[in-house]
Structure formats: structure tokens, C-alpha cells
């Protein structure tokens, strides 16, 4: 009986290989041939699932989002879900800091994607959607905190969410460049969260 192939698993294998190539050698090194070699499959197999480099990159962004959600789910299963809006926002933003090797790889790829999407609208659309979803989630958490008296009522939730994402992105980028340590980045992020959610418990 022929072995059943899981298309999503195969596409994810290829996307993971793309991210390793991009993290190690930059997006300019990403090609169907290089990704196939990294994944240990044929170029024909890669082309079966992705017609172009842009299709591979758009799917790779989806895989990163899935990995982030999987880590959040695993943490919630192990320690229980975050109990406050502040804790929920912090759990999400920690995924943007290079605190371990998977997040360092994702961070290097994210920086490369940002530069690449400036001239590739098809890939940029997926990145914008992901950012919009995170911004909306954080803004909702700020509103929830305001309703509970855990954040200042005068704070604009959308502006706060935009600032938090920009801060986390900038801290992650500079930590990857070793301008300062990931631990320093985490300390700065926590200080900002303490300011925004100044009436909230951890």
C-alpha cells in the first residue's frame, strides 16, 4: 500500500529549511535548489508544493506564526494560561525576543523578510496581516485591563499596542545584533509593561 504523504507536513519541512537557509546565509541565498538541499529533498518536490520563492516565503511566515502559537499553547498547558491582560501581552511579546535558538532563528529571518517585503507586495500582505492580528490582540488586552482598572483609562489601546510591538521588534533586532543582551532587552520590555499596566499584578 503506498505511503500516505501529509502535504502540510511536507510543506512545513520545506519552510523550515527555507528559514535555516535565510537565517544562515540571508534571503539572497534562498532558491528552490538551496532549500531542497537543506530539506534533503529534490528540487522537483519543492516545485511540486511551491511554484515560486515568494510562495515558499509566504508559507514560511505562516509556519512561524504556527510555531509561536504552539509555544504559547505549550506554556499554557504546563503553567496554566496567563491570568491577566499584562501577562497575556508579555507572553506574546516574549516570542519576538531572541531568548533561545528557535527565536533567534525566527528573529534573523523576520529581519530579512521585512527588508524583502519592501519590494515584494505578495509576501508583504501576509506579514501585514500577521502584524495587524497581533496589534488587535494587544489592543484588546489593554482595553480589558482598562475595564479592570489595571491600565490608565486615558491610554489609547491601539497606540499602546503599536508602541509595544515596535519596542519588542526593535529590542529583538538590536539583541540579535549584539548591541545588548537578550536579558537586557527583556528587562527593558518588562519596565515598559510595568509602566503601561501600572495597576496590574504579574
Secondary structure by P-SEA (a helix, b strand, c coil): ccccccaaaaaaaaaaaaaaaaaccccccccaaaaaaaacccaaaaaaccccaaaaaaaaaaaaaaaaaaaaaaaaaaccccccaaaaaaaaaaaaccccaaaaaaaaaaaaaaaaacccaaaaaaaaaaaaaaaaaaaaaaaaaaaaccccccccaaaaaaaaaaaaaaaaaaaaaccccaaaaaaaaaaaaaaaaccccc
